C-alpha cells in the first residue's frame, strides 16, 4: 500500500461544481407516491431514492375504500458501473493526522484508470484547505483502494470532505 501526502493548496481557491456528487445518505427513502396507470391498468410508482449505493427493501401497500388491499415487497439495488465508497472516520479533532480511505468499486466490464481526489474545505467560506489527487487503476469487476494522509488544520471548527474519482466516461463522488 502506498500513502500519498501533499501540501495545502492556496487558501481561497474556488470550488468547482461536480456533476452527480452524492450528498444525501438518508437510511430511509420515505415518499408520497405519485401513482400513474397505463391503458392496461398497470401502475408505475415514481420516486427519488437517497444517493447511497446499496440494496433497498421496497414495501408497497394499497387499499380501496371497501378495504380490499394488496401488498408487495421487493429488493431494489442502486448502483453505478463505477463507485466511490469512502470510509470516513467518525470524527477528527483539530490538529489530528488521519488517513481517509475510499474503495473504488468497478462493476463495469472495463479496466478503469484515472485520478481520485480529496478536498477538505470550510463550509462557510468554501475556502479549500486541503486538495490532493492521486492516480488509480482498478481491473474489471474488482475493488481498489485509495488512501489520503491528511493533517487537520487547527483554525477551523468544521470541514467538509469531498472525495471524487474520474476515469474517462466513469466518475463518482461523495461529500460528507
OpenMM code with the backbone's topology and positions (N, CA, C; nanometers):
from openmm import Vec3, app, unit

residues = "UNK UNK UNK UNK UNK UNK UNK UNK UNK UNK UNK UNK UNK UNK UNK UNK UNK UNK UNK UNK UNK UNK UNK UNK UNK UNK UNK UNK UNK UNK UNK UNK UNK UNK UNK UNK UNK UNK UNK UNK UNK UNK UNK UNK UNK UNK UNK UNK UNK UNK UNK UNK UNK UNK UNK UNK UNK UNK UNK UNK UNK UNK UNK UNK UNK UNK UNK UNK UNK UNK UNK UNK UNK UNK UNK UNK UNK UNK UNK UNK UNK UNK UNK UNK UNK UNK UNK UNK UNK UNK UNK UNK UNK UNK UNK UNK UNK UNK UNK UNK UNK UNK UNK UNK UNK UNK UNK UNK UNK UNK UNK UNK UNK UNK UNK UNK UNK UNK UNK UNK UNK UNK UNK UNK UNK UNK UNK UNK UNK UNK UNK UNK UNK UNK UNK UNK UNK UNK UNK UNK UNK UNK UNK UNK UNK UNK UNK UNK UNK UNK UNK UNK UNK UNK UNK UNK UNK UNK UNK UNK UNK UNK UNK UNK UNK UNK UNK UNK UNK UNK UNK UNK UNK UNK UNK UNK".split()
positions = [
    Vec3(0.0830, -0.1180, 0.0000),
    Vec3(0.0000, 0.0000, 0.0000),
    Vec3(0.0869, 0.1235, 0.0000),
    Vec3(0.0473, 0.2205, -0.0779),
    Vec3(0.1219, 0.3449, -0.0874),
    Vec3(0.0350, 0.4571, -0.0331),
    Vec3(0.0888, 0.5395, 0.0532),
    Vec3(0.0175, 0.6549, 0.1063),
    Vec3(0.0811, 0.7793, 0.0478),
    Vec3(-0.0010, 0.8695, -0.0035),
    Vec3(0.0467, 0.9923, -0.0641),
    Vec3(0.0148, 1.1089, 0.0273),
    Vec3(0.0978, 1.2088, 0.0241),
    Vec3(0.0766, 1.3274, 0.1050),
    Vec3(0.1103, 1.4488, 0.0193),
    Vec3(0.0401, 1.5593, 0.0422),
    Vec3(0.0715, 1.6807, -0.0323),
    Vec3(0.0610, 1.8007, 0.0596),
    Vec3(0.1040, 1.9132, 0.0098),
    Vec3(0.0948, 2.0360, 0.0868),
    Vec3(-0.0422, 2.0972, 0.0669),
    Vec3(-0.0804, 2.1846, 0.1590),
    Vec3(-0.2063, 2.2555, 0.1481),
    Vec3(-0.2002, 2.3492, 0.0279),
    Vec3(-0.3110, 2.3569, -0.0468),
    Vec3(-0.3153, 2.4476, -0.1618),
    Vec3(-0.3487, 2.5871, -0.1131),
    Vec3(-0.3300, 2.6886, -0.1979),
    Vec3(-0.3574, 2.8260, -0.1548),
    Vec3(-0.5013, 2.8426, -0.1055),
    Vec3(-0.5171, 2.9090, 0.0087),
    Vec3(-0.6492, 2.9329, 0.0651),
    Vec3(-0.7260, 3.0283, -0.0263),
    Vec3(-0.8568, 3.0025, -0.0397),
    Vec3(-0.9405, 3.0906, -0.1200),
    Vec3(-0.9652, 3.0389, -0.2602),
    Vec3(-0.9070, 2.9254, -0.2986),
    Vec3(-0.9324, 2.8719, -0.4314),
    Vec3(-1.0784, 2.8307, -0.4414),
    Vec3(-1.1456, 2.8699, -0.5496),
    Vec3(-1.2880, 2.8414, -0.5661),
    Vec3(-1.3124, 2.6927, -0.5898),
    Vec3(-1.4207, 2.6414, -0.5331),
    Vec3(-1.4588, 2.5026, -0.5559),
    Vec3(-1.5318, 2.4918, -0.6887),
    Vec3(-1.4975, 2.3916, -0.7665),
    Vec3(-1.5650, 2.3673, -0.8915),
    Vec3(-1.6819, 2.2725, -0.8668),
    Vec3(-1.8007, 2.3031, -0.9238),
    Vec3(-1.9129, 2.2116, -0.9034),
    Vec3(-1.8857, 2.0777, -0.9709),
    Vec3(-1.9239, 1.9706, -0.9038),
    Vec3(-1.9050, 1.8367, -0.9582),
    Vec3(-2.0418, 1.7794, -0.9886),
    Vec3(-2.0658, 1.7431, -1.1122),
    Vec3(-2.1942, 1.6888, -1.1520),
    Vec3(-2.2122, 1.5500, -1.0919),
    Vec3(-2.3276, 1.5270, -1.0320),
    Vec3(-2.3580, 1.3957, -0.9777),
    Vec3(-2.2933, 1.3663, -0.8433),
    Vec3(-2.2409, 1.4666, -0.7759),
    Vec3(-2.1810, 1.4457, -0.6443),
    Vec3(-2.2896, 1.3986, -0.5485),
    Vec3(-2.2667, 1.2866, -0.4828),
    Vec3(-2.3677, 1.2291, -0.3950),
    Vec3(-2.3527, 1.2860, -0.2550),
    Vec3(-2.4630, 1.3408, -0.2001),
    Vec3(-2.4587, 1.4035, -0.0681),
    Vec3(-2.5712, 1.3576, 0.0244),
    Vec3(-2.6775, 1.2966, -0.0279),
    Vec3(-2.7929, 1.2553, 0.0526),
    Vec3(-2.7795, 1.1078, 0.0869),
    Vec3(-2.7439, 1.0767, 0.2118),
    Vec3(-2.7230, 0.9389, 0.2533),
    Vec3(-2.8244, 0.8952, 0.3592),
    Vec3(-2.9479, 0.9440, 0.3458),
    Vec3(-3.0542, 0.9045, 0.4371),
    Vec3(-3.0718, 0.7525, 0.4321),
    Vec3(-3.1016, 0.6936, 0.5458),
    Vec3(-3.1171, 0.5483, 0.5520),
    Vec3(-3.2559, 0.5038, 0.5096),
    Vec3(-3.3493, 0.5970, 0.5026),
    Vec3(-3.4862, 0.5642, 0.4628),
    Vec3(-3.5258, 0.6512, 0.3445),
    Vec3(-3.5938, 0.5893, 0.2481),
    Vec3(-3.6406, 0.6633, 0.1308),
    Vec3(-3.7922, 0.6770, 0.1408),
    Vec3(-3.8395, 0.7579, 0.2345),
    Vec3(-3.9830, 0.7794, 0.2501),
    Vec3(-4.0322, 0.8653, 0.1360),
    Vec3(-4.1504, 0.8355, 0.0863),
    Vec3(-4.2008, 0.9124, -0.0268),
    Vec3(-4.3530, 0.9151, -0.0254),
    Vec3(-4.4078, 1.0153, -0.0878),
    Vec3(-4.5509, 1.0214, -0.1155),
    Vec3(-4.5654, 0.9774, -0.2599),
    Vec3(-4.6236, 0.8635, -0.2847),
    Vec3(-4.6242, 0.8088, -0.4207),
    Vec3(-4.7080, 0.8918, -0.5175),
    Vec3(-4.6633, 0.8907, -0.6394),
    Vec3(-4.7343, 0.9539, -0.7484),
    Vec3(-4.7725, 0.8400, -0.8421),
    Vec3(-4.8916, 0.7879, -0.8249),
    Vec3(-4.9326, 0.6694, -0.8994),
    Vec3(-4.9834, 0.7065, -1.0380),
    Vec3(-4.9362, 0.6331, -1.1366),
    Vec3(-4.9783, 0.6535, -1.2756),
    Vec3(-5.0147, 0.5186, -1.3341),
    Vec3(-5.1225, 0.5147, -1.4095),
    Vec3(-5.1608, 0.3904, -1.4748),
    Vec3(-5.1519, 0.4071, -1.6253),
    Vec3(-5.1264, 0.2961, -1.6938),
    Vec3(-5.1270, 0.2994, -1.8396),
    Vec3(-5.2629, 0.2490, -1.8880),
    Vec3(-5.2787, 0.2329, -2.0189),
    Vec3(-5.4076, 0.1936, -2.0756),
    Vec3(-5.4501, 0.0528, -2.0336),
    Vec3(-5.3555, -0.0296, -1.9844),
    Vec3(-5.3884, -0.1652, -1.9394),
    Vec3(-5.4099, -0.1722, -1.7880),
    Vec3(-5.4033, -0.0579, -1.7194),
    Vec3(-5.4258, -0.0549, -1.5756),
    Vec3(-5.3023, -0.0845, -1.4922),
    Vec3(-5.1853, -0.0956, -1.5546),
    Vec3(-5.0614, -0.1182, -1.4789),
    Vec3(-5.0197, 0.0121, -1.4118),
    Vec3(-4.9687, 0.0022, -1.2918),
    Vec3(-4.9314, 0.1197, -1.2128),
    Vec3(-4.7794, 0.1344, -1.2119),
    Vec3(-4.7321, 0.2556, -1.2333),
    Vec3(-4.5903, 0.2891, -1.2190),
    Vec3(-4.5763, 0.3829, -1.1005),
    Vec3(-4.4789, 0.3554, -1.0148),
    Vec3(-4.4540, 0.4404, -0.8994),
    Vec3(-4.3212, 0.5103, -0.9226),
    Vec3(-4.3200, 0.6418, -0.9158),
    Vec3(-4.2001, 0.7208, -0.9411),
    Vec3(-4.1619, 0.7940, -0.8135),
    Vec3(-4.0373, 0.7758, -0.7695),
    Vec3(-3.9880, 0.8476, -0.6530),
    Vec3(-3.8358, 0.8515, -0.6600),
    Vec3(-3.7765, 0.9346, -0.5784),
    Vec3(-3.6315, 0.9510, -0.5754),
    Vec3(-3.5762, 0.8811, -0.4513),
    Vec3(-3.4736, 0.7985, -0.4714),
    Vec3(-3.4081, 0.7336, -0.3581),
    Vec3(-3.2887, 0.8180, -0.3152),
    Vec3(-3.2432, 0.8030, -0.1907),
    Vec3(-3.1206, 0.8728, -0.1486),
    Vec3(-3.0013, 0.8299, -0.2335),
    Vec3(-2.8921, 0.9022, -0.2208),
    Vec3(-2.7733, 0.8793, -0.3033),
    Vec3(-2.6909, 0.7580, -0.2629),
    Vec3(-2.7250, 0.6924, -0.1543),
    Vec3(-2.6488, 0.5755, -0.1104),
    Vec3(-2.6577, 0.4657, -0.2160),
    Vec3(-2.5446, 0.4072, -0.2492),
    Vec3(-2.5401, 0.2986, -0.3461),
    Vec3(-2.5418, 0.1685, -0.2666),
    Vec3(-2.6591, 0.1107, -0.2564),
    Vec3(-2.6796, -0.0027, -0.1668),
    Vec3(-2.8004, -0.0827, -0.2123),
    Vec3(-2.8440, -0.1749, -0.1290),
    Vec3(-2.9636, -0.2532, -0.1571),
    Vec3(-3.0753, -0.2033, -0.0664),
    Vec3(-3.1944, -0.1825, -0.1236),
    Vec3(-3.3084, -0.1296, -0.0507),
    Vec3(-3.4198, -0.2332, -0.0486),
    Vec3(-3.4965, -0.2351, 0.0587),
    Vec3(-3.6164, -0.3188, 0.0658),
    Vec3(-3.7347, -0.2277, 0.0378),
    Vec3(-3.8068, -0.2555, -0.0704),
    Vec3(-3.9225, -0.1764, -0.1097),
    Vec3(-4.0485, -0.2500, -0.0654),
    Vec3(-4.1346, -0.1815, 0.0083),
    Vec3(-4.2617, -0.2387, 0.0510),
    Vec3(-4.3728, -0.1450, 0.0083),
    Vec3(-4.4724, -0.1988, -0.0586),
    Vec3(-4.5868, -0.1194, -0.1031),
    Vec3(-4.7161, -0.1792, -0.0512),
    Vec3(-4.8085, -0.0945, -0.0111),
    Vec3(-4.9386, -0.1368, 0.0383),
    Vec3(-5.0430, -0.0468, -0.0261),
    Vec3(-5.1461, -0.1073, -0.0830),
    Vec3(-5.2549, -0.0304, -0.1446),
    Vec3(-5.3873, -0.0853, -0.0940),
    Vec3(-5.4871, 0.0024, -0.0842),
    Vec3(-5.6193, -0.0438, -0.0410),
    Vec3(-5.7265, 0.0414, -0.1079),
    Vec3(-5.8463, -0.0135, -0.1105),
    Vec3(-5.9606, 0.0589, -0.1657),
    Vec3(-6.0478, 0.1076, -0.0506),
    Vec3(-6.1517, 0.1834, -0.0854),
    Vec3(-6.2460, 0.2285, 0.0175),
    Vec3(-6.3231, 0.1117, 0.0769),
    Vec3(-6.3320, 0.0001, 0.0027),
    Vec3(-6.4014, -0.1194, 0.0521),
    Vec3(-6.3089, -0.2114, 0.1306),
    Vec3(-6.1901, -0.1673, 0.1625),
    Vec3(-6.0897, -0.2375, 0.2403),
    Vec3(-6.0339, -0.3597, 0.1663),
    Vec3(-6.0428, -0.3607, 0.0350),
    Vec3(-5.9654, -0.4567, -0.0434),
    Vec3(-5.8221, -0.4048, -0.0419),
    Vec3(-5.7257, -0.4949, -0.0315),
    Vec3(-5.5887, -0.4475, -0.0221),
    Vec3(-5.4937, -0.5392, -0.0982),
    Vec3(-5.3775, -0.4872, -0.1216),
    Vec3(-5.2696, -0.5633, -0.1828),
    Vec3(-5.1376, -0.5131, -0.1275),
    Vec3(-5.0405, -0.6034, -0.1216),
    Vec3(-4.9092, -0.5666, -0.0673),
    Vec3(-4.8019, -0.6327, -0.1498),
    Vec3(-4.6902, -0.5630, -0.1669),
    Vec3(-4.5759, -0.6229, -0.2345),
    Vec3(-4.4486, -0.5822, -0.1634),
    Vec3(-4.3518, -0.6720, -0.1675),
    Vec3(-4.2198, -0.6455, -0.1113),
    Vec3(-4.1180, -0.6859, -0.2162),
    Vec3(-4.0234, -0.5996, -0.2418),
    Vec3(-3.9235, -0.6244, -0.3455),
    Vec3(-3.7895, -0.5661, -0.3003),
    Vec3(-3.6816, -0.6282, -0.3419),
    Vec3(-3.5486, -0.5754, -0.3154),
    Vec3(-3.5034, -0.4969, -0.4384),
    Vec3(-3.4537, -0.3781, -0.4138),
    Vec3(-3.4079, -0.2901, -0.5204),
    Vec3(-3.2631, -0.2535, -0.4913),
    Vec3(-3.1774, -0.2599, -0.5921),
    Vec3(-3.0365, -0.2262, -0.5731),
    Vec3(-3.0039, -0.1001, -0.6523),
    Vec3(-2.9437, -0.0027, -0.5854),
    Vec3(-2.8976, 0.1175, -0.6534),
    Vec3(-2.7461, 0.1082, -0.6665),
    Vec3(-2.6979, 0.1192, -0.7892),
    Vec3(-2.5537, 0.1087, -0.8130),
    Vec3(-2.5173, 0.1845, -0.9390),
    Vec3(-2.3898, 0.2004, -0.9582),
    Vec3(-2.3331, 0.2609, -1.0783),
    Vec3(-2.2238, 0.1663, -1.1272),
    Vec3(-2.1856, 0.1739, -1.2542),
    Vec3(-2.0778, 0.0866, -1.3022),
    Vec3(-1.9454, 0.1118, -1.2298),
    Vec3(-1.9253, 0.2360, -1.1820),
    Vec3(-1.8037, 0.2722, -1.1090),
    Vec3(-1.8450, 0.3577, -0.9905),
    Vec3(-1.8035, 0.3162, -0.8688),
    Vec3(-1.8488, 0.3849, -0.7484),
    Vec3(-1.7338, 0.4142, -0.6526),
    Vec3(-1.7437, 0.5285, -0.5857),
    Vec3(-1.6513, 0.5665, -0.4786),
    Vec3(-1.7248, 0.5457, -0.3469),
    Vec3(-1.6645, 0.4713, -0.2547),
    Vec3(-1.7258, 0.4481, -0.1250),
    Vec3(-1.6253, 0.4812, -0.0151),
    Vec3(-1.6258, 0.6090, 0.0319),
    Vec3(-1.5321, 0.6495, 0.1376),
    Vec3(-1.5589, 0.5795, 0.2697),
    Vec3(-1.4514, 0.5578, 0.3436),
    Vec3(-1.4603, 0.5040, 0.4790),
    Vec3(-1.4190, 0.6184, 0.5712),
    Vec3(-1.5169, 0.7025, 0.6047),
    Vec3(-1.4892, 0.8237, 0.6814),
    Vec3(-1.4717, 0.7917, 0.8294),
    Vec3(-1.3769, 0.8600, 0.8952),
    Vec3(-1.3660, 0.8445, 1.0408),
    Vec3(-1.4899, 0.9045, 1.1068),
    Vec3(-1.5282, 0.8514, 1.2223),
    Vec3(-1.6465, 0.9052, 1.2918),
    Vec3(-1.6282, 1.0520, 1.3272),
    Vec3(-1.5074, 1.0881, 1.3675),
    Vec3(-1.4768, 1.2276, 1.3969),
    Vec3(-1.3265, 1.2452, 1.3953),
    Vec3(-1.2845, 1.3670, 1.3751),
    Vec3(-1.1446, 1.4061, 1.3908),
    Vec3(-1.1438, 1.5380, 1.4666),
    Vec3(-1.0330, 1.5646, 1.5318),
    Vec3(-1.0197, 1.6887, 1.6076),
    Vec3(-0.9169, 1.7775, 1.5406),
    Vec3(-0.9202, 1.9039, 1.5768),
    Vec3(-0.8226, 1.9988, 1.5261),
    Vec3(-0.6825, 1.9467, 1.5508),
    Vec3(-0.5989, 1.9529, 1.4490),
    Vec3(-0.4607, 1.9114, 1.4630),
    Vec3(-0.4352, 1.7628, 1.4442),
    Vec3(-0.5401, 1.6825, 1.4340),
    Vec3(-0.5218, 1.5378, 1.4136),
    Vec3(-0.4582, 1.5089, 1.2792),
    Vec3(-0.3855, 1.4000, 1.2738),
    Vec3(-0.3344, 1.3465, 1.1484),
    Vec3(-0.4126, 1.2182, 1.1243),
    Vec3(-0.4753, 1.2039, 1.0085),
    Vec3(-0.5590, 1.0882, 0.9821),
    Vec3(-0.5410, 1.0394, 0.8393),
    Vec3(-0.5775, 0.9163, 0.8169),
    Vec3(-0.5789, 0.8600, 0.6823),
    Vec3(-0.7242, 0.8334, 0.6468),
    Vec3(-0.7695, 0.8928, 0.5380),
    Vec3(-0.9053, 0.8706, 0.4895),
    Vec3(-0.8947, 0.7800, 0.3680),
    Vec3(-0.9598, 0.6657, 0.3755),
    Vec3(-0.9541, 0.5673, 0.2677),
    Vec3(-1.0874, 0.5631, 0.1947),
    Vec3(-1.0833, 0.5213, 0.0696),
    Vec3(-1.2051, 0.5045, -0.0092),
    Vec3(-1.1895, 0.3820, -0.0984),
    Vec3(-1.2959, 0.3040, -0.1072),
    Vec3(-1.2985, 0.1913, -0.2003),
    Vec3(-1.3435, 0.2422, -0.3362),
    Vec3(-1.2819, 0.1910, -0.4397),
    Vec3(-1.3209, 0.2226, -0.5773),
    Vec3(-1.3761, 0.0934, -0.6361),
    Vec3(-1.5073, 0.0859, -0.6509),
    Vec3(-1.5756, -0.0357, -0.6931),
    Vec3(-1.6006, -0.0287, -0.8424),
    Vec3(-1.5436, -0.1225, -0.9155),
    Vec3(-1.5575, -0.1265, -1.0613),
    Vec3(-1.6478, -0.2433, -1.1001),
    Vec3(-1.7747, -0.2146, -1.1288),
    Vec3(-1.8694, -0.3163, -1.1731),
    Vec3(-1.8764, -0.3235, -1.3252),
    Vec3(-1.7986, -0.2407, -1.3924),
    Vec3(-1.8021, -0.2386, -1.5384),
    Vec3(-1.7230, -0.3561, -1.5956),
    Vec3(-1.7293, -0.3703, -1.7243),
    Vec3(-1.6570, -0.4776, -1.7932),
    Vec3(-1.5231, -0.4270, -1.8474),
    Vec3(-1.4787, -0.3104, -1.7994),
    Vec3(-1.3547, -0.2489, -1.8455),
    Vec3(-1.2614, -0.2223, -1.7287),
    Vec3(-1.1320, -0.2182, -1.7577),
    Vec3(-1.0354, -0.1690, -1.6605),
    Vec3(-1.0565, -0.0178, -1.6520),
    Vec3(-1.0581, 0.0366, -1.5305),
    Vec3(-1.0824, 0.1795, -1.5112),
    Vec3(-0.9565, 0.2423, -1.4533),
    Vec3(-0.9056, 0.3454, -1.5232),
    Vec3(-0.7870, 0.4181, -1.4774),
    Vec3(-0.8181, 0.5669, -1.4777),
    Vec3(-0.7746, 0.6351, -1.3740),
    Vec3(-0.7992, 0.7782, -1.3666),
    Vec3(-0.7344, 0.8382, -1.2445),
    Vec3(-0.7976, 0.9437, -1.1934),
    Vec3(-0.7470, 1.0139, -1.0759),
    Vec3(-0.8552, 1.0203, -0.9691),
    Vec3(-0.8142, 0.9942, -0.8456),
    Vec3(-0.9017, 1.0104, -0.7301),
    Vec3(-0.8529, 1.1309, -0.6526),
    Vec3(-0.9463, 1.2041, -0.5963),
    Vec3(-0.9063, 1.3249, -0.5249),
    Vec3(-0.9861, 1.3468, -0.3981),
    Vec3(-0.9270, 1.4254, -0.3106),
    Vec3(-0.9921, 1.4649, -0.1865),
    Vec3(-0.9790, 1.6160, -0.1732),
    Vec3(-1.0861, 1.6787, -0.1245),
    Vec3(-1.0829, 1.8208, -0.0912),
    Vec3(-1.1449, 1.8362, 0.0462),
    Vec3(-1.0752, 1.9070, 0.1323),
    Vec3(-1.1310, 1.9489, 0.2602),
    Vec3(-1.1514, 2.0987, 0.2496),
    Vec3(-1.2717, 2.1444, 0.2847),
    Vec3(-1.2958, 2.2876, 0.2747),
    Vec3(-1.3889, 2.3367, 0.3842),
    Vec3(-1.3790, 2.4662, 0.4103),
    Vec3(-1.4613, 2.5334, 0.5092),
    Vec3(-1.6009, 2.5511, 0.4496),
    Vec3(-1.7071, 2.4973, 0.5125),
    Vec3(-1.8400, 2.5075, 0.4537),
    Vec3(-1.8977, 2.6492, 0.4536),
    Vec3(-1.8454, 2.7371, 0.5361),
    Vec3(-1.8962, 2.8734, 0.5428),
    Vec3(-1.8371, 2.9588, 0.4304),
    Vec3(-1.7059, 2.9569, 0.4166),
    Vec3(-1.6390, 3.0423, 0.3179),
    Vec3(-1.6049, 2.9686, 0.1881),
    Vec3(-1.6159, 2.8357, 0.1892),
    Vec3(-1.5767, 2.7484, 0.0785),
    Vec3(-1.4277, 2.7588, 0.0452),
    Vec3(-1.3470, 2.8015, 0.1432),
    Vec3(-1.2023, 2.8027, 0.1268),
    Vec3(-1.1510, 2.6593, 0.1302),
    Vec3(-1.0757, 2.6216, 0.0292),
    Vec3(-1.0172, 2.4888, 0.0237),
    Vec3(-0.8918, 2.4892, 0.1103),
    Vec3(-0.8844, 2.3955, 0.2064),
    Vec3(-0.7693, 2.3894, 0.2960),
    Vec3(-0.6807, 2.2687, 0.2667),
    Vec3(-0.7305, 2.1740, 0.1897),
    Vec3(-0.6504, 2.0586, 0.1505),
    Vec3(-0.7067, 2.0043, 0.0201),
    Vec3(-0.6196, 1.9801, -0.0750),
    Vec3(-0.6614, 1.9297, -0.2057),
    Vec3(-0.5512, 1.8385, -0.2568),
    Vec3(-0.5851, 1.7130, -0.2820),
    Vec3(-0.4842, 1.6202, -0.3311),
    Vec3(-0.5477, 1.5224, -0.4293),
    Vec3(-0.4741, 1.4886, -0.5340),
    Vec3(-0.5173, 1.3913, -0.6346),
    Vec3(-0.4104, 1.2839, -0.6468),
    Vec3(-0.4560, 1.1623, -0.6744),
    Vec3(-0.3612, 1.0545, -0.6993),
    Vec3(-0.4180, 0.9628, -0.8073),
    Vec3(-0.3321, 0.9022, -0.8870),
    Vec3(-0.3793, 0.8114, -0.9915),
    Vec3(-0.4247, 0.6778, -0.9315),
    Vec3(-0.5148, 0.6106, -1.0039),
    Vec3(-0.5588, 0.4770, -0.9622),
    Vec3(-0.5849, 0.3930, -1.0867),
    Vec3(-0.5884, 0.2637, -1.0649),
    Vec3(-0.6225, 0.1681, -1.1692),
    Vec3(-0.6963, 0.0524, -1.1028),
    Vec3(-0.8161, 0.0196, -1.1550),
    Vec3(-0.8969, -0.0876, -1.0981),
    Vec3(-0.9400, -0.1803, -1.2115),
    Vec3(-0.9044, -0.3078, -1.2003),
    Vec3(-0.9402, -0.4062, -1.3025),
    Vec3(-1.0911, -0.4278, -1.3052),
    Vec3(-1.1408, -0.4793, -1.4168),
    Vec3(-1.2848, -0.5026, -1.4309),
    Vec3(-1.3360, -0.5976, -1.3229),
    Vec3(-1.4522, -0.5622, -1.2660),
    Vec3(-1.5158, -0.6476, -1.1674),
    Vec3(-1.4456, -0.6574, -1.0339),
    Vec3(-1.3534, -0.5657, -1.0030),
    Vec3(-1.2816, -0.5702, -0.8759),
    Vec3(-1.2964, -0.4380, -0.8009),
    Vec3(-1.2394, -0.4357, -0.6813),
    Vec3(-1.2425, -0.3156, -0.5984),
    Vec3(-1.1001, -0.2748, -0.5646),
    Vec3(-1.0700, -0.1472, -0.5813),
    Vec3(-0.9403, -0.0917, -0.5442),
    Vec3(-0.9567, 0.0006, -0.4252),
    Vec3(-0.8444, 0.0459, -0.3717),
    Vec3(-0.8467, 0.1350, -0.2553),
    Vec3(-0.7528, 0.2520, -0.2799),
    Vec3(-0.7952, 0.3712, -0.2404),
    Vec3(-0.7069, 0.4877, -0.2363),
    Vec3(-0.7059, 0.5376, -0.0922),
    Vec3(-0.5928, 0.5941, -0.0521),
    Vec3(-0.5775, 0.6462, 0.0838),
    Vec3(-0.5203, 0.7873, 0.0761),
    Vec3(-0.5741, 0.8733, 0.1613),
    Vec3(-0.5283, 1.0114, 0.1660),
    Vec3(-0.4820, 1.0417, 0.3081),
    Vec3(-0.3565, 1.0806, 0.3228),
    Vec3(-0.2977, 1.1148, 0.4515),
    Vec3(-0.3208, 1.2640, 0.4739),
    Vec3(-0.4020, 1.2996, 0.5724),
    Vec3(-0.4425, 1.4390, 0.5931),
    Vec3(-0.4019, 1.4896, 0.7304),
    Vec3(-0.3557, 1.6124, 0.7340),
    Vec3(-0.3328, 1.6842, 0.8588),
    Vec3(-0.4496, 1.7810, 0.8738),
    Vec3(-0.5278, 1.7675, 0.9798),
    Vec3(-0.6438, 1.8534, 1.0010),
    Vec3(-0.5959, 1.9862, 1.0588),
    Vec3(-0.6276, 2.0983, 0.9907),
    Vec3(-0.5811, 2.2293, 1.0389),
    Vec3(-0.6397, 2.2647, 1.1756),
    Vec3(-0.5682, 2.3495, 1.2488),
    Vec3(-0.6106, 2.3927, 1.3820),
    Vec3(-0.7128, 2.5059, 1.3800),
    Vec3(-0.7253, 2.5765, 1.2688),
    Vec3(-0.8021, 2.7009, 1.2687),
    Vec3(-0.9420, 2.6897, 1.2092),
    Vec3(-1.0004, 2.5694, 1.2018),
    Vec3(-1.1362, 2.5524, 1.1502),
    Vec3(-1.2171, 2.4686, 1.2482),
    Vec3(-1.3419, 2.5108, 1.2725),
    Vec3(-1.4295, 2.4358, 1.3621),
    Vec3(-1.4927, 2.3160, 1.2929),
    Vec3(-1.5148, 2.3261, 1.1625),
    Vec3(-1.5757, 2.2182, 1.0871),
    Vec3(-1.5231, 2.2228, 0.9441),
    Vec3(-1.5059, 2.1046, 0.8858),
    Vec3(-1.4638, 2.0952, 0.7461),
    Vec3(-1.5557, 1.9977, 0.6726),
    Vec3(-1.5759, 2.0227, 0.5457),
    Vec3(-1.6485, 1.9308, 0.4583),
    Vec3(-1.5445, 1.8514, 0.3811),
    Vec3(-1.5696, 1.7217, 0.3644),
    Vec3(-1.4784, 1.6344, 0.2906),
    Vec3(-1.5473, 1.5886, 0.1629),
    Vec3(-1.4833, 1.6112, 0.0514),
    Vec3(-1.5350, 1.5695, -0.0789),
    Vec3(-1.4326, 1.4749, -0.1419),
    Vec3(-1.4741, 1.3510, -0.1689),
    Vec3(-1.3871, 1.2529, -0.2338),
    Vec3(-1.4479, 1.2175, -0.3682),
    Vec3(-1.3676, 1.2298, -0.4738),
    Vec3(-1.4145, 1.2031, -0.6094),
    Vec3(-1.3151, 1.1145, -0.6828),
    Vec3(-1.3651, 1.0510, -0.7878),
    Vec3(-1.2785, 0.9741, -0.8769),
    Vec3(-1.3328, 0.9901, -1.0180),
    Vec3(-1.2430, 1.0164, -1.1114),
    Vec3(-1.2818, 1.0343, -1.2508),
    Vec3(-1.1912, 0.9500, -1.3386),
    Vec3(-1.2541, 0.8829, -1.4359),
    Vec3(-1.1796, 0.7972, -1.5274),
    Vec3(-1.2543, 0.7923, -1.6601),
    Vec3(-1.2290, 0.8886, -1.7463),
    Vec3(-1.2963, 0.8904, -1.8760),
    Vec3(-1.4461, 0.9054, -1.8600),
    Vec3(-1.5214, 0.8060, -1.9088),
    Vec3(-1.6684, 0.8133, -1.9009),
    Vec3(-1.7219, 0.7844, -1.7616),
    Vec3(-1.6387, 0.7343, -1.6701),
    Vec3(-1.6820, 0.6995, -1.5351),
    Vec3(-1.6391, 0.8062, -1.4359),
    Vec3(-1.7321, 0.8420, -1.3477),
    Vec3(-1.6982, 0.9331, -1.2387),
    Vec3(-1.7990, 0.9135, -1.1255),
    Vec3(-1.7540, 0.9414, -1.0050),
    Vec3(-1.8405, 0.9322, -0.8897),
    Vec3(-1.7770, 1.0126, -0.7777),
    Vec3(-1.8562, 1.0466, -0.6771),
    Vec3(-1.8038, 1.1203, -0.5639),
    Vec3(-1.9032, 1.1278, -0.4514),
    Vec3(-1.8511, 1.1456, -0.3310),
    Vec3(-1.9347, 1.1641, -0.2125),
    Vec3(-1.8844, 1.2850, -0.1358),
    Vec3(-1.9797, 1.3522, -0.0701),
    Vec3(-1.9449, 1.4674, 0.0132),
    Vec3(-2.0022, 1.4466, 0.1521),
    Vec3(-1.9163, 1.4630, 0.2535),
    Vec3(-1.9590, 1.4457, 0.3932),
    Vec3(-1.9142, 1.5660, 0.4744),
] * unit.nanometer
topology = app.Topology()
chain = topology.addChain("A")
for resn in residues:
    res = topology.addResidue(resn, chain)
    for name in ("N", "CA", "C"):
        topology.addAtom(name, app.Element.getBySymbol(name[0]), res)
